[in-house]
Amino acid sequence: MSAPYLPPATQPVRGVVWVIHLALPMLGLWLLLAQPDLNVMWHHNPSHFWLIVAVAGLNVVLGTLISEASRRRRDARLFLVSMVFVSSAGFFFMHGLATPQIILPKGSLGFDLGQMAGLTVASGFAFASALPLGERAARAVLKAQHAVRGALFGFMVLWGLASLLPGWTPLSRPPEGSPAGWVAWGSLPGLALFAAAGVMMFLLHRRRPSAMLISLITAYALLAESMVAGMSQLNWHLTWWEWHVLLTFAFGFVAYSAYLQFRREGSGAGLFDSVTLSATVRRIQQDYDRALEELVEHVRRGEPLAATRLSGKFRLNEGQAAVLDRAGRALADERALSERLAALVDVGARTRVGLPETELLATALDRVRQAYGDVRIGLVSEGRTRIGSREYHFTTHAPIRRDELVAYPLTVKNRLAGVLEVPAGRGAHDEALAATLAGQLSISLENARLYRELDTLFRQYMSPDVANALLADPGQAALGGRLQELTSLFADLKGFTTFSERVTPGEIVEMLNRYHTAAVPCILANGGTIVQFVGDALLAVFNAPAAQAGHARAACRAALAMQRAAAEVAREVAGAAVEWPTFRVGVNTGPALVGNIGSPELRGFNAMGDCVNVAARLQSLAEPGTVVIGATTLKQLGAGARVDPLGRLSLKGKEEPVEAYVLTEMA
């Protein structure tokens, strides 16, 4: 099992080193307090004043930078962090003004305690900054930011006045010579808040590793340690100087981390982005995603140095803009390649068997133009291959280049059938994809034309259901059969023999074709499969080879429709020299053997069995123009079928009589 991932700053070795660095100041403080002889005094007013001014100035710069980041990112956490630095800077500067012989000859208690007050206020902001603020809380903080700043500055001004004006308040008295216990106790809440803020920031760093977060955690820890060091109140001793140094390191560490990140990235726009709230991080990521999409679109449109359009928005330097531009170009090329590959796949997937040629090409062009641009296709017409006013003559399969266009031949059975015209690409892979597209379209075009020929020939010699079943599963053409319930329809022409003896063969063929042209659509429209034509007779089955619910009703509807169509034909030829024969139909339902009958060289779909034989016998007993059905068929018709019973009929080949009915109407 692999070890869990740890951010660099929390890996065991680095974590130990980090803890040791934070523990050393406290060990030094303990040593100085435990050995008073070592806690020597060093009283140097100028050094103290200029140290305070430098650190306070650094704080102001950091606070301003973070505040600006807060304004730009509209982030409440950055605002609260900025207030940590501003409050620390303000009170620390007041402490600096307490340096003897700067304003007051001996300083004042208020200025002397200013740094502890400032750190306590800063600890509150630090704790609030580490909280996982929700959207409502964040909006409330941002809405109140001006009021918070005003309150802080007002408090600092009042503190300064109370500490500066002699005799106005107790804070203006000279500093006490001995430590005040209440100062130590008053610092405990600030210590707790800094500790809690550090822990919460560390947990945030675990989820979102960042050097700036580590710097902030370190600063919070050092600020807490400076409060501990300041509790001794041994002015001008080493312990007193120690909390000054800890404050300096706390803010210097954050400033140095920001400087390193600035040098690495070349921009200060995102120095503190890792500190922001989760909602802000998501918003920043969305901004960058949109920017990258915008960049890619600029590159795809051929606009040079598209990244410079974004450099102002994200404060990128020239090097970053150039890198982003190259990345955008690479991404645009990769996306274009992916889109063209996807278009090739879609063209193949949309090329369905049976799709008309014009619809196939139109569908392919709609998809291809999304990836390849203004693609055009021209088919050979009257021996010429043209697209608009441009005519192409291909002597080989090599493409022809004209200006910004490249033309590829489309072939059918290795003969020129058309031309594919695409915008010129930028590299070899673009030409390879265009050539592949031409090949795919050639295959699609050839398949469409071959299928059209097959459809014309194949479907005219067998029922559409049989043809579709064989196209979907050629294995169904194998010899063999299965037992299946079906409804068989047998029809022939009463009086065909007499008619044939009195007319020419041409008239016989005309009569058969006329009747079958009227009858066949009735069968196909009701889902029937025509198995065979035998002279003047035809056999159709329902529920084979394709399954069909309500096949008995479908067969009977087809039979009645056939009689109506035949009657219409008879009316049209009424008065002919020789009276035309009349249709009679028999319908029966039952099990039959269906499948491919014949030899490996020649076979056909057929249905055999008692069900079919009974249908043929019922048809032979039917009066011209009527439909006779068996009892098994009548049972499946249900209500709405009107019949006239014929009783129990003795049929040839049947030992038992068969009940039969003349079907006259169906609901």
ChimeraX attribute file (.defattr): number of C-alpha atoms within 10 A of each C-alpha:
attribute: neighborCount
match mode: 1-to-1
recipient: residues
	/A:1	3
	/A:2	4
	/A:3	5
	/A:4	5
	/A:5	9
	/A:6	12
	/A:7	13
	/A:8	14
	/A:9	18
	/A:10	17
	/A:11	11
	/A:12	11
	/A:13	10
	/A:14	12
	/A:15	13
	/A:16	13
	/A:17	12
	/A:18	15
	/A:19	11
	/A:20	12
	/A:21	12
	/A:22	15
	/A:23	13
	/A:24	11
	/A:25	19
	/A:26	17
	/A:27	12
	/A:28	15
	/A:29	21
	/A:30	13
	/A:31	14
	/A:32	17
	/A:33	16
	/A:34	11
	/A:35	10
	/A:36	10
	/A:37	9
	/A:38	13
	/A:39	18
	/A:40	12
	/A:41	15
	/A:42	12
	/A:43	13
	/A:44	11
	/A:45	16
	/A:46	13
	/A:47	10
	/A:48	19
	/A:49	18
	/A:50	13
	/A:51	17
	/A:52	23
	/A:53	18
	/A:54	13
	/A:55	23
	/A:56	26
	/A:57	16
	/A:58	18
	/A:59	28
	/A:60	20
	/A:61	17
	/A:62	23
	/A:63	24
	/A:64	17
	/A:65	18
	/A:66	23
	/A:67	24
	/A:68	16
	/A:69	22
	/A:70	22
	/A:71	14
	/A:72	10
	/A:73	19
	/A:74	17
	/A:75	24
	/A:76	28
	/A:77	27
	/A:78	25
	/A:79	25
	/A:80	27
	/A:81	25
	/A:82	28
	/A:83	28
	/A:84	27
	/A:85	26
	/A:86	26
	/A:87	28
	/A:88	30
	/A:89	28
	/A:90	23
	/A:91	27
	/A:92	28
	/A:93	24
	/A:94	27
	/A:95	26
	/A:96	24
	/A:97	23
	/A:98	29
	/A:99	24
	/A:100	17
	/A:101	12
	/A:102	14
	/A:103	12
	/A:104	16
	/A:105	11
	/A:106	14
	/A:107	23
	/A:108	28
	/A:109	19
	/A:110	25
	/A:111	30
	/A:112	26
	/A:113	21
	/A:114	26
	/A:115	27
	/A:116	25
	/A:117	24
	/A:118	24
	/A:119	28
	/A:120	26
	/A:121	18
	/A:122	28
	/A:123	28
	/A:124	19
	/A:125	23
	/A:126	30
	/A:127	24
	/A:128	19
	/A:129	25
	/A:130	25
	/A:131	15
	/A:132	15
	/A:133	17
	/A:134	13
	/A:135	14
	/A:136	8
	/A:137	12
	/A:138	18
	/A:139	15
	/A:140	12
	/A:141	19
	/A:142	19
	/A:143	12
	/A:144	12
	/A:145	16
	/A:146	11
	/A:147	12
	/A:148	15
	/A:149	15
	/A:150	12
	/A:151	12
	/A:152	17
	/A:153	15
	/A:154	12
	/A:155	12
	/A:156	19
	/A:157	15
	/A:158	12
	/A:159	20
	/A:160	21
	/A:161	17
	/A:162	20
	/A:163	27
	/A:164	24
	/A:165	14
	/A:166	15
	/A:167	11
	/A:168	12
	/A:169	14
	/A:170	13
	/A:171	23
	/A:172	23
	/A:173	20
	/A:174	19
	/A:175	18
	/A:176	12
	/A:177	9
	/A:178	10
	/A:179	14
	/A:180	12
	/A:181	11
	/A:182	9
	/A:183	16
	/A:184	17
	/A:185	10
	/A:186	14
	/A:187	19
	/A:188	16
	/A:189	13
	/A:190	24
	/A:191	22
	/A:192	15
	/A:193	21
	/A:194	29
	/A:195	21
	/A:196	19
	/A:197	25
	/A:198	24
	/A:199	17
	/A:200	18
	/A:201	24
	/A:202	20
	/A:203	13
	/A:204	20
	/A:205	21
	/A:206	17
	/A:207	11
	/A:208	13
	/A:209	18
	/A:210	18
	/A:211	19
	/A:212	22
	/A:213	24
	/A:214	22
	/A:215	20
	/A:216	23
	/A:217	25
	/A:218	23
	/A:219	23
	/A:220	29
	/A:221	20
	/A:222	26
	/A:223	28
	/A:224	28
	/A:225	24
	/A:226	28
	/A:227	24
	/A:228	19
	/A:229	26
	/A:230	23
	/A:231	22
	/A:232	19
	/A:233	20
	/A:234	17
	/A:235	19
	/A:236	17
	/A:237	18
	/A:238	21
	/A:239	28
	/A:240	21
	/A:241	19
	/A:242	20
	/A:243	24
	/A:244	22
	/A:245	16
	/A:246	21
	/A:247	26
	/A:248	22
	/A:249	18
	/A:250	25
	/A:251	25
	/A:252	18
	/A:253	19
	/A:254	22
	/A:255	18
	/A:256	14
	/A:257	18
	/A:258	20
	/A:259	15
	/A:260	14
	/A:261	18
	/A:262	15
	/A:263	11
	/A:264	9
	/A:265	16
	/A:266	16
	/A:267	15
	/A:268	18
	/A:269	18
	/A:270	17
	/A:271	19
	/A:272	19
	/A:273	20
	/A:274	18
	/A:275	25
	/A:276	24
	/A:277	23
	/A:278	17
	/A:279	14
	/A:280	19
	/A:281	16
	/A:282	12
	/A:283	13
	/A:284	16
	/A:285	12
	/A:286	12
	/A:287	13
	/A:288	14
	/A:289	12
	/A:290	12
	/A:291	17
	/A:292	19
	/A:293	15
	/A:294	17
	/A:295	26
	/A:296	24
	/A:297	16
	/A:298	20
	/A:299	22
	/A:300	18
	/A:301	11
	/A:302	11
	/A:303	12
	/A:304	12
	/A:305	17
	/A:306	24
	/A:307	28
	/A:308	18
	/A:309	14
	/A:310	18
	/A:311	16
	/A:312	11
	/A:313	10
	/A:314	16
	/A:315	15
	/A:316	21
	/A:317	15
	/A:318	13
	/A:319	11
	/A:320	17
	/A:321	21
	/A:322	17
	/A:323	12
	/A:324	21
	/A:325	23
	/A:326	16
	/A:327	16
	/A:328	24
	/A:329	23
	/A:330	14
	/A:331	18
	/A:332	20
	/A:333	17
	/A:334	12
	/A:335	15
	/A:336	17
	/A:337	17
	/A:338	13
	/A:339	16
	/A:340	22
	/A:341	17
	/A:342	15
	/A:343	22
	/A:344	22
	/A:345	13
	/A:346	15
	/A:347	23
	/A:348	16
	/A:349	9
	/A:350	14
	/A:351	23
	/A:352	13
	/A:353	14
	/A:354	15
	/A:355	17
	/A:356	15
	/A:357	17
	/A:358	11
	/A:359	11
	/A:360	20
	/A:361	18
	/A:362	12
	/A:363	15
	/A:364	20
	/A:365	20
	/A:366	13
	/A:367	17
	/A:368	24
	/A:369	15
	/A:370	14
	/A:371	19
	/A:372	21
	/A:373	11
	/A:374	13
	/A:375	18
	/A:376	17
	/A:377	21
	/A:378	19
	/A:379	18
	/A:380	14
	/A:381	10
	/A:382	6
	/A:383	9
	/A:384	14
	/A:385	21
	/A:386	17
	/A:387	17
	/A:388	8
	/A:389	6
	/A:390	8
	/A:391	11
	/A:392	17
	/A:393	12
	/A:394	14
	/A:395	8
	/A:396	9
	/A:397	13
	/A:398	11
	/A:399	17
	/A:400	15
	/A:401	14
	/A:402	12
	/A:403	7
	/A:404	9
	/A:405	14
	/A:406	19
	/A:407	25
	/A:408	24
	/A:409	29
	/A:410	26
	/A:411	20
	/A:412	16
	/A:413	10
	/A:414	10
	/A:415	9
	/A:416	21
	/A:417	20
	/A:418	22
	/A:419	26
	/A:420	23
	/A:421	22
	/A:422	24
	/A:423	20
	/A:424	17
	/A:425	16
	/A:426	9
	/A:427	8
	/A:428	9
	/A:429	11
	/A:430	18
	/A:431	17
	/A:432	12
	/A:433	17
	/A:434	25
	/A:435	21
	/A:436	15
	/A:437	23
	/A:438	23
	/A:439	17
	/A:440	18
	/A:441	25
	/A:442	23
	/A:443	18
	/A:444	24
	/A:445	23
	/A:446	19
	/A:447	19
	/A:448	21
	/A:449	17
	/A:450	16
	/A:451	17
	/A:452	17
	/A:453	12
	/A:454	13
	/A:455	15
	/A:456	11
	/A:457	11
	/A:458	14
	/A:459	15
	/A:460	11
	/A:461	11
	/A:462	16
	/A:463	20
	/A:464	18
	/A:465	18
	/A:466	21
	/A:467	17
	/A:468	13
	/A:469	15
	/A:470	14
	/A:471	13
	/A:472	10
	/A:473	10
	/A:474	11
	/A:475	10
	/A:476	17
	/A:477	18
	/A:478	16
	/A:479	15
	/A:480	13
	/A:481	17
	/A:482	12
	/A:483	13
	/A:484	17
	/A:485	18
	/A:486	27
	/A:487	29
	/A:488	35
	/A:489	34
	/A:490	25
	/A:491	26
	/A:492	23
	/A:493	23
	/A:494	21
	/A:495	14
	/A:496	20
	/A:497	11
	/A:498	13
	/A:499	18
	/A:500	17
	/A:501	10
	/A:502	13
	/A:503	12
	/A:504	10
	/A:505	11
	/A:506	8
	/A:507	13
	/A:508	18
	/A:509	13
	/A:510	11
	/A:511	20
	/A:512	17
	/A:513	13
	/A:514	13
	/A:515	22
	/A:516	19
	/A:517	14
	/A:518	20
	/A:519	22
	/A:520	19
	/A:521	16
	/A:522	22
	/A:523	25
	/A:524	17
	/A:525	12
	/A:526	19
	/A:527	22
	/A:528	29
	/A:529	26
	/A:530	23
	/A:531	19
	/A:532	17
	/A:533	13
	/A:534	9
	/A:535	11
	/A:536	20
	/A:537	19
	/A:538	20
	/A:539	21
	/A:540	25
	/A:541	27
	/A:542	28
	/A:543	21
	/A:544	25
	/A:545	20
	/A:546	14
	/A:547	13
	/A:548	15
	/A:549	10
	/A:550	13
	/A:551	25
	/A:552	28
	/A:553	20
	/A:554	20
	/A:555	28
	/A:556	30
	/A:557	18
	/A:558	23
	/A:559	28
	/A:560	20
	/A:561	19
	/A:562	26
	/A:563	22
	/A:564	18
	/A:565	20
	/A:566	23
	/A:567	16
	/A:568	14
	/A:569	18
	/A:570	18
	/A:571	9
	/A:572	10
	/A:573	13
	/A:574	12
	/A:575	10
	/A:576	9
	/A:577	9
	/A:578	13
	/A:579	15
	/A:580	21
	/A:581	23
	/A:582	20
	/A:583	29
	/A:584	26
	/A:585	32
	/A:586	31
	/A:587	34
	/A:588	31
	/A:589	28
	/A:590	18
	/A:591	18
	/A:592	23
	/A:593	19
	/A:594	21
	/A:595	23
	/A:596	19
	/A:597	18
	/A:598	14
	/A:599	10
	/A:600	9
	/A:601	5
	/A:602	8
	/A:603	14
	/A:604	17
	/A:605	22
	/A:606	22
	/A:607	27
	/A:608	16
	/A:609	13
	/A:610	16
	/A:611	23
	/A:612	27
	/A:613	19
	/A:614	26
	/A:615	24
	/A:616	24
	/A:617	21
	/A:618	30
	/A:619	27
	/A:620	20
	/A:621	16
	/A:622	21
	/A:623	16
	/A:624	18
	/A:625	18
	/A:626	20
	/A:627	29
	/A:628	29
	/A:629	30
	/A:630	22
	/A:631	16
	/A:632	18
	/A:633	23
	/A:634	22
	/A:635	11
	/A:636	13
	/A:637	18
	/A:638	11
	/A:639	10
	/A:640	9
	/A:641	14
	/A:642	15
	/A:643	17
	/A:644	11
	/A:645	14
	/A:646	13
	/A:647	11
	/A:648	13
	/A:649	14
	/A:650	13
	/A:651	17
	/A:652	10
	/A:653	10
	/A:654	13
	/A:655	8
	/A:656	10
	/A:657	12
	/A:658	17
	/A:659	16
	/A:660	26
	/A:661	23
	/A:662	20
	/A:663	22
	/A:664	13
	/A:665	13
	/A:666	15
	/A:667	9
